[in-house]
Amino acid sequence: MGALGALAQESRLKVFRLLVRSGPDGVAAGDIARKLAVPHNTMSSHLAILTRAHLVSARKEGRSVIYAVDLEGTRALLSFLVEDCCRGKPHICAPLIASTLAECCP
């Protein structure tokens, strides 16, 4: 699962957590770099890795690129993490996944 590798790096994990807290509105790439005190070119690489891992998505607004959490990719990651939950009965954990994402990002 590429998502786990993407989140294994500290700066990318911080970006992901920032975007989860920001919800569907997202945050401009430059603002992410400033908030986390990461050089813009380095942040660009981190955002590209997170995008390829389907954890964040990007959209263009004027001259800015806005990044937001990718809900489907995040659901897939959470599903993978609880796949063997409850002795191979992942449907027991399904409400946890649904409620977690529904509360943060309706």
N, C-alpha and C positions, 0 to 999 in steps of 0.2 A: 504494500500500500504506500504510494508516493506521498500521501498526506502526512504520514508519521515522520518520514524523512524530512519533509518540509518544515514540520514543527519542531524538529530536533535541534534546530539552531536557535539560540536565545533571542536574537533580534527578530527573527520571523515569528516566533511565538508571541513576542510583545506586539508585533503588528497585528497578528490574528486576534489577540485579546482586545486590542484597541478597536478593531473593526467590529468585533462581536458587541462590544459596549456601545458602539455608535449606531448600531441597527441598520436598517435598510437605506437610510439616507447616505451613509458612507462618509468618507473623508478624502479630500484632495491629496494626491501623492505628495506634494510639497509640504502640506500641513502634517502628514504622517512623519515625514523626515524631520521636520522641525520639532514636533512633539517628542520624538524619540531620540533626538540628537544624533541622527545618522546621516552621513553625507548623501546627497541626492542620488549620485550614481550608484552607490551601494544599495540604497533603498530601492532603486529601480530594479536591481538584480533580485532582491528579496521578494518584491512584489511579483516579478515574473515567475519565480519559483512557486509562490503561493497560488498564483493564477493557474499554472500548469497542473498543480496538485488539486485543482477544483475546490480550493478553500476560500478564495476570494474571486470577485468578478470586477471588471472595470467598465466604466462608461465614460464617454466624452461629454463634457458640459463646457461649451465655449472653448477656451484654451486649456482648460483643466481636465485631468483624468481623475475621476472619482472612483475610489475603491470601496467595496462593501463586502461583507461576508457572503459567500455563496452558500445559500441554505441547503440546496440539494447535495452539494459536495460535503458539507458539514454533517448532514444527516447520514450520508454514506459512511463517513468516518466513524460516527457514533455507532452505527449499526455494526460495523466491522468490530469495534471494540467490545461490544456486548454479544457478539455472535454466539459465543459458547456460554453465555450467561445461564444460570439456573439449569445446569446439566443439559445443555443443548436445547433449551426451550426459549429462544430469543423473543418470542411473542410476549413473554412475561415482562421483559424489559422494554418492549415497544412503547408503552405509555410514558416511560421515563424520557425516551428520545423525543417523542412528540411534544410532551409538555415543556421540556427544556427549550426547544427551539420556538415553540409557540409563544412562550412567555417573553423571550428576548426579542424575537423578530416576527411579529404576527404578519 
